[in-house]
């Protein structure tokens, strides 16, 4: 039983930092073909990065104020 608990604790100890690196990165991306903006977690080909934010709410607020995204 102790081995299982210890193994689970080790897995969580190594997995938590990896999850923290990917969590909290939101981008406002402008699709260059359709000229529309969206909040995404990773940039894909054909998108122009308009900004990088730590929360989805911050990205959405910033996107609302971008003149390139109002059309």
mmCIF file of the N, C-alpha and C atoms, coordinates in Angstrom:
data_MODEL
# 
_entry.id   MODEL 
# 
loop_
_atom_site.group_PDB 
_atom_site.id 
_atom_site.type_symbol 
_atom_site.label_atom_id 
_atom_site.label_alt_id 
_atom_site.label_comp_id 
_atom_site.label_asym_id 
_atom_site.label_entity_id 
_atom_site.label_seq_id 
_atom_site.pdbx_PDB_ins_code 
_atom_site.Cartn_x 
_atom_site.Cartn_y 
_atom_site.Cartn_z 
_atom_site.occupancy 
_atom_site.B_iso_or_equiv 
_atom_site.pdbx_formal_charge 
_atom_site.auth_seq_id 
_atom_site.auth_comp_id 
_atom_site.auth_asym_id 
_atom_site.auth_atom_id 
_atom_site.pdbx_PDB_model_num 
ATOM 1   N N  . UNK A 1 1  ? 0.828   -1.198 0.000   1.00 0.00 ? 1  UNK A N  1 
ATOM 2   C CA . UNK A 1 1  ? 0.000   0.000  0.000   1.00 0.00 ? 1  UNK A CA 1 
ATOM 3   C C  . UNK A 1 1  ? 0.871   1.259  0.000   1.00 0.00 ? 1  UNK A C  1 
ATOM 4   N N  . UNK A 1 2  ? 1.934   1.221  0.783   1.00 0.00 ? 2  UNK A N  1 
ATOM 5   C CA . UNK A 1 2  ? 2.819   2.377  0.845   1.00 0.00 ? 2  UNK A CA 1 
ATOM 6   C C  . UNK A 1 2  ? 3.493   2.624  -0.496  1.00 0.00 ? 2  UNK A C  1 
ATOM 7   N N  . UNK A 1 3  ? 3.812   1.542  -1.209  1.00 0.00 ? 3  UNK A N  1 
ATOM 8   C CA . UNK A 1 3  ? 4.458   1.677  -2.515  1.00 0.00 ? 3  UNK A CA 1 
ATOM 9   C C  . UNK A 1 3  ? 3.523   2.361  -3.513  1.00 0.00 ? 3  UNK A C  1 
ATOM 10  N N  . UNK A 1 4  ? 2.264   2.053  -3.466  1.00 0.00 ? 4  UNK A N  1 
ATOM 11  C CA . UNK A 1 4  ? 1.286   2.654  -4.382  1.00 0.00 ? 4  UNK A CA 1 
ATOM 12  C C  . UNK A 1 4  ? 1.130   4.140  -4.089  1.00 0.00 ? 4  UNK A C  1 
ATOM 13  N N  . UNK A 1 5  ? 1.042   4.480  -2.822  1.00 0.00 ? 5  UNK A N  1 
ATOM 14  C CA . UNK A 1 5  ? 0.906   5.885  -2.441  1.00 0.00 ? 5  UNK A CA 1 
ATOM 15  C C  . UNK A 1 5  ? 2.165   6.663  -2.831  1.00 0.00 ? 5  UNK A C  1 
ATOM 16  N N  . UNK A 1 6  ? 3.318   6.073  -2.592  1.00 0.00 ? 6  UNK A N  1 
ATOM 17  C CA . UNK A 1 6  ? 4.570   6.723  -2.963  1.00 0.00 ? 6  UNK A CA 1 
ATOM 18  C C  . UNK A 1 6  ? 4.678   6.889  -4.476  1.00 0.00 ? 6  UNK A C  1 
ATOM 19  N N  . UNK A 1 7  ? 4.293   5.879  -5.229  1.00 0.00 ? 7  UNK A N  1 
ATOM 20  C CA . UNK A 1 7  ? 4.330   5.963  -6.692  1.00 0.00 ? 7  UNK A CA 1 
ATOM 21  C C  . UNK A 1 7  ? 3.378   7.040  -7.202  1.00 0.00 ? 7  UNK A C  1 
ATOM 22  N N  . UNK A 1 8  ? 2.193   7.120  -6.635  1.00 0.00 ? 8  UNK A N  1 
ATOM 23  C CA . UNK A 1 8  ? 1.226   8.148  -7.038  1.00 0.00 ? 8  UNK A CA 1 
ATOM 24  C C  . UNK A 1 8  ? 1.750   9.541  -6.724  1.00 0.00 ? 8  UNK A C  1 
ATOM 25  N N  . UNK A 1 9  ? 2.389   9.694  -5.575  1.00 0.00 ? 9  UNK A N  1 
ATOM 26  C CA . UNK A 1 9  ? 2.945   10.997 -5.196  1.00 0.00 ? 9  UNK A CA 1 
ATOM 27  C C  . UNK A 1 9  ? 4.060   11.407 -6.149  1.00 0.00 ? 9  UNK A C  1 
ATOM 28  N N  . UNK A 1 10 ? 4.903   10.469 -6.552  1.00 0.00 ? 10 UNK A N  1 
ATOM 29  C CA . UNK A 1 10 ? 5.970   10.774 -7.494  1.00 0.00 ? 10 UNK A CA 1 
ATOM 30  C C  . UNK A 1 10 ? 5.431   11.157 -8.867  1.00 0.00 ? 10 UNK A C  1 
ATOM 31  N N  . UNK A 1 11 ? 4.413   10.453 -9.315  1.00 0.00 ? 11 UNK A N  1 
ATOM 32  C CA . UNK A 1 11 ? 3.804   10.782 -10.603 1.00 0.00 ? 11 UNK A CA 1 
ATOM 33  C C  . UNK A 1 11 ? 3.223   12.189 -10.559 1.00 0.00 ? 11 UNK A C  1 
ATOM 34  N N  . UNK A 1 12 ? 2.527   12.535 -9.511  1.00 0.00 ? 12 UNK A N  1 
ATOM 35  C CA . UNK A 1 12 ? 1.958   13.874 -9.383  1.00 0.00 ? 12 UNK A CA 1 
ATOM 36  C C  . UNK A 1 12 ? 3.040   14.936 -9.275  1.00 0.00 ? 12 UNK A C  1 
ATOM 37  N N  . UNK A 1 13 ? 4.122   14.607 -8.586  1.00 0.00 ? 13 UNK A N  1 
ATOM 38  C CA . UNK A 1 13 ? 5.202   15.581 -8.420  1.00 0.00 ? 13 UNK A CA 1 
ATOM 39  C C  . UNK A 1 13 ? 5.849   15.928 -9.753  1.00 0.00 ? 13 UNK A C  1 
ATOM 40  N N  . UNK A 1 14 ? 5.958   14.968 -10.646 1.00 0.00 ? 14 UNK A N  1 
ATOM 41  C CA . UNK A 1 14 ? 6.565   15.229 -11.947 1.00 0.00 ? 14 UNK A CA 1 
ATOM 42  C C  . UNK A 1 14 ? 5.556   15.742 -12.969 1.00 0.00 ? 14 UNK A C  1 
ATOM 43  N N  . UNK A 1 15 ? 4.295   15.406 -12.818 1.00 0.00 ? 15 UNK A N  1 
ATOM 44  C CA . UNK A 1 15 ? 3.283   15.828 -13.781 1.00 0.00 ? 15 UNK A CA 1 
ATOM 45  C C  . UNK A 1 15 ? 2.816   17.258 -13.536 1.00 0.00 ? 15 UNK A C  1 
ATOM 46  N N  . UNK A 1 16 ? 2.786   17.702 -12.312 1.00 0.00 ? 16 UNK A N  1 
ATOM 47  C CA . UNK A 1 16 ? 2.275   19.037 -11.989 1.00 0.00 ? 16 UNK A CA 1 
ATOM 48  C C  . UNK A 1 16 ? 3.045   20.156 -12.689 1.00 0.00 ? 16 UNK A C  1 
ATOM 49  N N  . UNK A 1 17 ? 4.371   20.167 -12.671 1.00 0.00 ? 17 UNK A N  1 
ATOM 50  C CA . UNK A 1 17 ? 5.087   21.242 -13.383 1.00 0.00 ? 17 UNK A CA 1 
ATOM 51  C C  . UNK A 1 17 ? 4.854   21.214 -14.897 1.00 0.00 ? 17 UNK A C  1 
ATOM 52  N N  . UNK A 1 18 ? 4.718   20.033 -15.449 1.00 0.00 ? 18 UNK A N  1 
ATOM 53  C CA . UNK A 1 18 ? 4.466   19.933 -16.885 1.00 0.00 ? 18 UNK A CA 1 
ATOM 54  C C  . UNK A 1 18 ? 3.104   20.522 -17.236 1.00 0.00 ? 18 UNK A C  1 
ATOM 55  N N  . UNK A 1 19 ? 2.123   20.280 -16.405 1.00 0.00 ? 19 UNK A N  1 
ATOM 56  C CA . UNK A 1 19 ? 0.800   20.850 -16.642 1.00 0.00 ? 19 UNK A CA 1 
ATOM 57  C C  . UNK A 1 19 ? 0.802   22.358 -16.432 1.00 0.00 ? 19 UNK A C  1 
ATOM 58  N N  . UNK A 1 20 ? 1.584   22.823 -15.509 1.00 0.00 ? 20 UNK A N  1 
ATOM 59  C CA . UNK A 1 20 ? 1.648   24.262 -15.230 1.00 0.00 ? 20 UNK A CA 1 
ATOM 60  C C  . UNK A 1 20 ? 2.271   25.024 -16.387 1.00 0.00 ? 20 UNK A C  1 
ATOM 61  N N  . UNK A 1 21 ? 3.160   24.401 -17.119 1.00 0.00 ? 21 UNK A N  1 
ATOM 62  C CA . UNK A 1 21 ? 3.793   25.076 -18.247 1.00 0.00 ? 21 UNK A CA 1 
ATOM 63  C C  . UNK A 1 21 ? 2.810   25.344 -19.374 1.00 0.00 ? 21 UNK A C  1 
ATOM 64  N N  . UNK A 1 22 ? 1.855   24.444 -19.571 1.00 0.00 ? 22 UNK A N  1 
ATOM 65  C CA . UNK A 1 22 ? 0.919   24.627 -20.668 1.00 0.00 ? 22 UNK A CA 1 
ATOM 66  C C  . UNK A 1 22 ? -0.323  25.400 -20.245 1.00 0.00 ? 22 UNK A C  1 
ATOM 67  N N  . UNK A 1 23 ? -0.659  25.383 -18.986 1.00 0.00 ? 23 UNK A N  1 
ATOM 68  C CA . UNK A 1 23 ? -1.847  26.078 -18.518 1.00 0.00 ? 23 UNK A CA 1 
ATOM 69  C C  . UNK A 1 23 ? -1.584  27.576 -18.456 1.00 0.00 ? 23 UNK A C  1 
ATOM 70  N N  . UNK A 1 24 ? -2.577  28.353 -18.797 1.00 0.00 ? 24 UNK A N  1 
ATOM 71  C CA . UNK A 1 24 ? -2.457  29.784 -18.636 1.00 0.00 ? 24 UNK A CA 1 
ATOM 72  C C  . UNK A 1 24 ? -1.857  30.527 -19.810 1.00 0.00 ? 24 UNK A C  1 
ATOM 73  N N  . UNK A 1 25 ? -1.721  29.900 -20.936 1.00 0.00 ? 25 UNK A N  1 
ATOM 74  C CA . UNK A 1 25 ? -1.232  30.597 -22.119 1.00 0.00 ? 25 UNK A CA 1 
ATOM 75  C C  . UNK A 1 25 ? -2.362  30.691 -23.126 1.00 0.00 ? 25 UNK A C  1 
ATOM 76  N N  . UNK A 1 26 ? -2.811  31.896 -23.325 1.00 0.00 ? 26 UNK A N  1 
ATOM 77  C CA . UNK A 1 26 ? -3.866  32.141 -24.302 1.00 0.00 ? 26 UNK A CA 1 
ATOM 78  C C  . UNK A 1 26 ? -3.373  33.192 -25.282 1.00 0.00 ? 26 UNK A C  1 
ATOM 79  N N  . UNK A 1 27 ? -3.703  33.007 -26.522 1.00 0.00 ? 27 UNK A N  1 
ATOM 80  C CA . UNK A 1 27 ? -3.278  33.916 -27.569 1.00 0.00 ? 27 UNK A CA 1 
ATOM 81  C C  . UNK A 1 27 ? -4.495  34.477 -28.290 1.00 0.00 ? 27 UNK A C  1 
ATOM 82  N N  . UNK A 1 28 ? -4.383  35.720 -28.721 1.00 0.00 ? 28 UNK A N  1 
ATOM 83  C CA . UNK A 1 28 ? -5.362  36.271 -29.649 1.00 0.00 ? 28 UNK A CA 1 
ATOM 84  C C  . UNK A 1 28 ? -4.736  36.098 -31.014 1.00 0.00 ? 28 UNK A C  1 
ATOM 85  N N  . UNK A 1 29 ? -5.395  35.317 -31.839 1.00 0.00 ? 29 UNK A N  1 
ATOM 86  C CA . UNK A 1 29 ? -4.864  35.029 -33.166 1.00 0.00 ? 29 UNK A CA 1 
ATOM 87  C C  . UNK A 1 29 ? -5.758  35.595 -34.247 1.00 0.00 ? 29 UNK A C  1 
ATOM 88  N N  . UNK A 1 30 ? -5.137  36.218 -35.227 1.00 0.00 ? 30 UNK A N  1 
ATOM 89  C CA . UNK A 1 30 ? -5.845  36.755 -36.388 1.00 0.00 ? 30 UNK A CA 1 
ATOM 90  C C  . UNK A 1 30 ? -5.641  35.791 -37.540 1.00 0.00 ? 30 UNK A C  1 
ATOM 91  N N  . UNK A 1 31 ? -6.723  35.199 -38.018 1.00 0.00 ? 31 UNK A N  1 
ATOM 92  C CA . UNK A 1 31 ? -6.658  34.306 -39.170 1.00 0.00 ? 31 UNK A CA 1 
ATOM 93  C C  . UNK A 1 31 ? -6.455  35.173 -40.405 1.00 0.00 ? 31 UNK A C  1 
ATOM 94  N N  . UNK A 1 32 ? -5.345  34.975 -41.093 1.00 0.00 ? 32 UNK A N  1 
ATOM 95  C CA . UNK A 1 32 ? -5.001  35.856 -42.215 1.00 0.00 ? 32 UNK A CA 1 
ATOM 96  C C  . UNK A 1 32 ? -5.840  35.605 -43.453 1.00 0.00 ? 32 UNK A C  1 
ATOM 97  N N  . UNK A 1 33 ? -6.517  34.473 -43.539 1.00 0.00 ? 33 UNK A N  1 
ATOM 98  C CA . UNK A 1 33 ? -7.358  34.214 -44.713 1.00 0.00 ? 33 UNK A CA 1 
ATOM 99  C C  . UNK A 1 33 ? -8.772  34.750 -44.527 1.00 0.00 ? 33 UNK A C  1 
ATOM 100 N N  . UNK A 1 34 ? -9.332  34.613 -43.324 1.00 0.00 ? 34 UNK A N  1 
ATOM 101 C CA . UNK A 1 34 ? -10.705 35.073 -43.087 1.00 0.00 ? 34 UNK A CA 1 
ATOM 102 C C  . UNK A 1 34 ? -10.763 36.427 -42.390 1.00 0.00 ? 34 UNK A C  1 
ATOM 103 N N  . UNK A 1 35 ? -9.614  36.895 -41.898 1.00 0.00 ? 35 UNK A N  1 
ATOM 104 C CA . UNK A 1 35 ? -9.512  38.171 -41.183 1.00 0.00 ? 35 UNK A CA 1 
ATOM 105 C C  . UNK A 1 35 ? -10.436 38.229 -39.973 1.00 0.00 ? 35 UNK A C  1 
ATOM 106 N N  . UNK A 1 36 ? -10.508 37.108 -39.247 1.00 0.00 ? 36 UNK A N  1 
ATOM 107 C CA . UNK A 1 36 ? -11.266 37.050 -37.998 1.00 0.00 ? 36 UNK A CA 1 
ATOM 108 C C  . UNK A 1 36 ? -10.320 36.687 -36.860 1.00 0.00 ? 36 UNK A C  1 
ATOM 109 N N  . UNK A 1 37 ? -10.636 37.189 -35.685 1.00 0.00 ? 37 UNK A N  1 
ATOM 110 C CA . UNK A 1 37 ? -9.813  36.922 -34.502 1.00 0.00 ? 37 UNK A CA 1 
ATOM 111 C C  . UNK A 1 37 ? -10.484 35.885 -33.621 1.00 0.00 ? 37 UNK A C  1 
ATOM 112 N N  . UNK A 1 38 ? -9.656  35.159 -32.879 1.00 0.00 ? 38 UNK A N  1 
ATOM 113 C CA . UNK A 1 38 ? -10.168 34.210 -31.909 1.00 0.00 ? 38 UNK A CA 1 
ATOM 114 C C  . UNK A 1 38 ? -9.136  34.018 -30.806 1.00 0.00 ? 38 UNK A C  1 
ATOM 115 N N  . UNK A 1 39 ? -9.620  33.555 -29.655 1.00 0.00 ? 39 UNK A N  1 
ATOM 116 C CA . UNK A 1 39 ? -8.737  33.235 -28.536 1.00 0.00 ? 39 UNK A CA 1 
ATOM 117 C C  . UNK A 1 39 ? -8.397  31.756 -28.660 1.00 0.00 ? 39 UNK A C  1 
ATOM 118 N N  . UNK A 1 40 ? -7.097  31.455 -28.711 1.00 0.00 ? 40 UNK A N  1 
ATOM 119 C CA . UNK A 1 40 ? -6.637  30.084 -28.893 1.00 0.00 ? 40 UNK A CA 1 
ATOM 120 C C  . UNK A 1 40 ? -5.571  29.761 -27.856 1.00 0.00 ? 40 UNK A C  1 
ATOM 121 N N  . UNK A 1 41 ? -5.321  28.466 -27.678 1.00 0.00 ? 41 UNK A N  1 
ATOM 122 C CA . UNK A 1 41 ? -4.280  28.038 -26.748 1.00 0.00 ? 41 UNK A CA 1 
ATOM 123 C C  . UNK A 1 41 ? -2.974  27.729 -27.459 1.00 0.00 ? 41 UNK A C  1 
ATOM 124 N N  . UNK A 1 42 ? -3.005  27.591 -28.770 1.00 0.00 ? 42 UNK A N  1 
ATOM 125 C CA . UNK A 1 42 ? -1.778  27.435 -29.549 1.00 0.00 ? 42 UNK A CA 1 
ATOM 126 C C  . UNK A 1 42 ? -1.988  28.060 -30.921 1.00 0.00 ? 42 UNK A C  1 
ATOM 127 N N  . UNK A 1 43 ? -0.918  28.606 -31.437 1.00 0.00 ? 43 UNK A N  1 
ATOM 128 C CA . UNK A 1 43 ? -0.982  29.270 -32.732 1.00 0.00 ? 43 UNK A CA 1 
ATOM 129 C C  . UNK A 1 43 ? -0.772  28.235 -33.837 1.00 0.00 ? 43 UNK A C  1 
ATOM 130 N N  . UNK A 1 44 ? -1.606  28.324 -34.858 1.00 0.00 ? 44 UNK A N  1 
ATOM 131 C CA . UNK A 1 44 ? -1.462  27.414 -35.988 1.00 0.00 ? 44 UNK A CA 1 
ATOM 132 C C  . UNK A 1 44 ? -0.993  28.193 -37.207 1.00 0.00 ? 44 UNK A C  1 
ATOM 133 N N  . UNK A 1 45 ? -0.629  27.472 -38.236 1.00 0.00 ? 45 UNK A N  1 
ATOM 134 C CA . UNK A 1 45 ? -0.150  28.109 -39.460 1.00 0.00 ? 45 UNK A CA 1 
ATOM 135 C C  . UNK A 1 45 ? -1.271  28.959 -40.058 1.00 0.00 ? 45 UNK A C  1 
ATOM 136 N N  . UNK A 1 46 ? -0.914  30.101 -40.581 1.00 0.00 ? 46 UNK A N  1 
ATOM 137 C CA . UNK A 1 46 ? -1.896  30.997 -41.166 1.00 0.00 ? 46 UNK A CA 1 
ATOM 138 C C  . UNK A 1 46 ? -2.511  31.964 -40.181 1.00 0.00 ? 46 UNK A C  1 
ATOM 139 N N  . UNK A 1 47 ? -1.993  31.991 -38.951 1.00 0.00 ? 47 UNK A N  1 
ATOM 140 C CA . UNK A 1 47 ? -2.505  32.921 -37.948 1.00 0.00 ? 47 UNK A CA 1 
ATOM 141 C C  . UNK A 1 47 ? -1.406  33.893 -37.547 1.00 0.00 ? 47 UNK A C  1 
ATOM 142 N N  . UNK A 1 48 ? -1.810  35.123 -37.333 1.00 0.00 ? 48 UNK A N  1 
ATOM 143 C CA . UNK A 1 48 ? -0.896  36.155 -36.856 1.00 0.00 ? 48 UNK A CA 1 
ATOM 144 C C  . UNK A 1 48 ? -1.186  36.371 -35.377 1.00 0.00 ? 48 UNK A C  1 
ATOM 145 N N  . UNK A 1 49 ? -0.144  36.293 -34.547 1.00 0.00 ? 49 UNK A N  1 
ATOM 146 C CA . UNK A 1 49 ? -0.337  36.474 -33.111 1.00 0.00 ? 49 UNK A CA 1 
ATOM 147 C C  . UNK A 1 49 ? -0.519  37.954 -32.804 1.00 0.00 ? 49 UNK A C  1 
ATOM 148 N N  . UNK A 1 50 ? -1.634  38.268 -32.161 1.00 0.00 ? 50 UNK A N  1 
ATOM 149 C CA . UNK A 1 50 ? -1.944  39.644 -31.802 1.00 0.00 ? 50 UNK A CA 1 
ATOM 150 C C  . UNK A 1 50 ? -1.605  39.930 -30.345 1.00 0.00 ? 50 UNK A C  1 
ATOM 151 N N  . UNK A 1 51 ? -1.390  38.886 -29.547 1.00 0.00 ? 51 UNK A N  1 
ATOM 152 C CA . UNK A 1 51 ? -1.032  39.072 -28.146 1.00 0.00 ? 51 UNK A CA 1 
ATOM 153 C C  . UNK A 1 51 ? -1.045  37.761 -27.394 1.00 0.00 ? 51 UNK A C  1 
ATOM 154 N N  . UNK A 1 52 ? -0.312  37.717 -26.271 1.00 0.00 ? 52 UNK A N  1 
ATOM 155 C CA . UNK A 1 52 ? -0.230  36.529 -25.416 1.00 0.00 ? 52 UNK A CA 1 
ATOM 156 C C  . UNK A 1 52 ? -0.679  36.929 -24.017 1.00 0.00 ? 52 UNK A C  1 
ATOM 157 N N  . UNK A 1 53 ? -1.538  36.113 -23.415 1.00 0.00 ? 53 UNK A N  1 
ATOM 158 C CA . UNK A 1 53 ? -2.143  36.460 -22.130 1.00 0.00 ? 53 UNK A CA 1 
ATOM 159 C C  . UNK A 1 53 ? -2.138  35.256 -21.198 1.00 0.00 ? 53 UNK A C  1 
ATOM 160 N N  . UNK A 1 54 ? -2.262  35.531 -19.898 1.00 0.00 ? 54 UNK A N  1 
ATOM 161 C CA . UNK A 1 54 ? -2.228  34.477 -18.891 1.00 0.00 ? 54 UNK A CA 1 
ATOM 162 C C  . UNK A 1 54 ? -3.608  33.926 -18.548 1.00 0.00 ? 54 UNK A C  1 
ATOM 163 N N  . UNK A 1 55 ? -4.663  34.577 -19.009 1.00 0.00 ? 55 UNK A N  1 
ATOM 164 C CA . UNK A 1 55 ? -5.997  34.054 -18.751 1.00 0.00 ? 55 UNK A CA 1 
ATOM 165 C C  . UNK A 1 55 ? -6.873  34.267 -19.982 1.00 0.00 ? 55 UNK A C  1 
ATOM 166 N N  . UNK A 1 56 ? -7.871  33.438 -20.099 1.00 0.00 ? 56 UNK A N  1 
ATOM 167 C CA . UNK A 1 56 ? -8.789  33.543 -21.238 1.00 0.00 ? 56 UNK A CA 1 
ATOM 168 C C  . UNK A 1 56 ? -9.572  34.845 -21.164 1.00 0.00 ? 56 UNK A C  1 
ATOM 169 N N  . UNK A 1 57 ? -9.942  35.240 -19.967 1.00 0.00 ? 57 UNK A N  1 
ATOM 170 C CA . UNK A 1 57 ? -10.700 36.482 -19.798 1.00 0.00 ? 57 UNK A CA 1 
ATOM 171 C C  . UNK A 1 57 ? -9.882  37.690 -20.242 1.00 0.00 ? 57 UNK A C  1 
ATOM 172 N N  . UNK A 1 58 ? -8.596  37.697 -19.914 1.00 0.00 ? 58 UNK A N  1 
ATOM 173 C CA . UNK A 1 58 ? -7.731  38.807 -20.322 1.00 0.00 ? 58 UNK A CA 1 
ATOM 174 C C  . UNK A 1 58 ? -7.573  38.844 -21.841 1.00 0.00 ? 58 UNK A C  1 
ATOM 175 N N  . UNK A 1 59 ? -7.463  37.682 -22.448 1.00 0.00 ? 59 UNK A N  1 
ATOM 176 C CA . UNK A 1 59 ? -7.339  37.619 -23.910 1.00 0.00 ? 59 UNK A CA 1 
ATOM 177 C C  . UNK A 1 59 ? -8.613  38.111 -24.587 1.00 0.00 ? 59 UNK A C  1 
ATOM 178 N N  . UNK A 1 60 ? -9.765  37.710 -24.064 1.00 0.00 ? 60 UNK A N  1 
ATOM 179 C CA . UNK A 1 60 ? -11.030 38.152 -24.647 1.00 0.00 ? 60 UNK A CA 1 
ATOM 180 C C  . UNK A 1 60 ? -11.218 39.658 -24.490 1.00 0.00 ? 60 UNK A C  1 
ATOM 181 N N  . UNK A 1 61 ? -10.833 40.197 -23.347 1.00 0.00 ? 61 UNK A N  1 
ATOM 182 C CA . UNK A 1 61 ? -10.948 41.635 -23.122 1.00 0.00 ? 61 UNK A CA 1 
ATOM 183 C C  . UNK A 1 61 ? -10.035 42.404 -24.075 1.00 0.00 ? 61 UNK A C  1 
ATOM 184 N N  . UNK A 1 62 ? -8.818  41.917 -24.240 1.00 0.00 ? 62 UNK A N  1 
ATOM 185 C CA . UNK A 1 62 ? -7.878  42.576 -25.151 1.00 0.00 ? 62 UNK A CA 1 
ATOM 186 C C  . UNK A 1 62 ? -8.351  42.479 -26.600 1.00 0.00 ? 62 UNK A C  1 
ATOM 187 N N  . UNK A 1 63 ? -8.907  41.331 -26.968 1.00 0.00 ? 63 UNK A N  1 
ATOM 188 C CA . UNK A 1 63 ? -9.383  41.152 -28.327 1.00 0.00 ? 63 UNK A CA 1 
ATOM 189 C C  . UNK A 1 63 ? -10.526 42.115 -28.642 1.00 0.00 ? 63 UNK A C  1 
ATOM 190 N N  . UNK A 1 64 ? -11.368 42.389 -27.662 1.00 0.00 ? 64 UNK A N  1 
ATOM 191 C CA . UNK A 1 64 ? -12.492 43.306 -27.869 1.00 0.00 ? 64 UNK A CA 1 
ATOM 192 C C  . UNK A 1 64 ? -12.003 44.724 -28.177 1.00 0.00 ? 64 UNK A C  1 
ATOM 193 N N  . UNK A 1 65 ? -10.812 45.075 -27.707 1.00 0.00 ? 65 UNK A N  1 
ATOM 194 C CA . UNK A 1 65 ? -10.297 46.406 -27.945 1.00 0.00 ? 65 UNK A CA 1 
ATOM 195 C C  . UNK A 1 65 ? -9.390  46.540 -29.148 1.00 0.00 ? 65 UNK A C  1 
ATOM 196 N N  . UNK A 1 66 ? -9.126  45.445 -29.859 1.00 0.00 ? 66 UNK A N  1 
ATOM 197 C CA . UNK A 1 66 ? -8.231  45.491 -31.018 1.00 0.00 ? 66 UNK A CA 1 
ATOM 198 C C  . UNK A 1 66 ? -8.995  45.878 -32.267 1.00 0.00 ? 66 UNK A C  1 
ATOM 199 N N  . UNK A 1 67 ? -8.505  46.907 -32.956 1.00 0.00 ? 67 UNK A N  1 
ATOM 200 C CA . UNK A 1 67 ? -9.213  47.376 -34.149 1.00 0.00 ? 67 UNK A CA 1 
ATOM 201 C C  . UNK A 1 67 ? -9.162  46.351 -35.275 1.00 0.00 ? 67 UNK A C  1 
ATOM 202 N N  . UNK A 1 68 ? -8.105  45.520 -35.327 1.00 0.00 ? 68 UNK A N  1 
ATOM 203 C CA . UNK A 1 68 ? -8.015  44.498 -36.364 1.00 0.00 ? 68 UNK A CA 1 
ATOM 204 C C  . UNK A 1 68 ? -9.066  43.398 -36.178 1.00 0.00 ? 68 UNK A C  1 
ATOM 205 N N  . UNK A 1 69 ? -9.575  43.275 -34.954 1.00 0.00 ? 69 UNK A N  1 
ATOM 206 C CA . UNK A 1 69 ? -10.527 42.195 -34.627 1.00 0.00 ? 69 UNK A CA 1 
ATOM 207 C C  . UNK A 1 69 ? -11.979 42.661 -34.653 1.00 0.00 ? 69 UNK A C  1 
ATOM 208 N N  . UNK A 1 70 ? -12.216 43.859 -35.083 1.00 0.00 ? 70 UNK A N  1 
ATOM 209 C CA . UNK A 1 70 ? -13.596 44.380 -35.051 1.00 0.00 ? 70 UNK A CA 1 
ATOM 210 C C  . UNK A 1 70 ? -14.213 44.395 -36.440 1.00 0.00 ? 70 UNK A C  1 
ATOM 211 N N  . UNK A 1 71 ? -14.194 43.333 -37.114 1.00 0.00 ? 71 UNK A N  1 
ATOM 212 C CA . UNK A 1 71 ? -14.760 43.440 -38.428 1.00 0.00 ? 71 UNK A CA 1 
ATOM 213 C C  . UNK A 1 71 ? -15.203 42.202 -38.953 1.00 0.00 ? 71 UNK A C  1 
# 
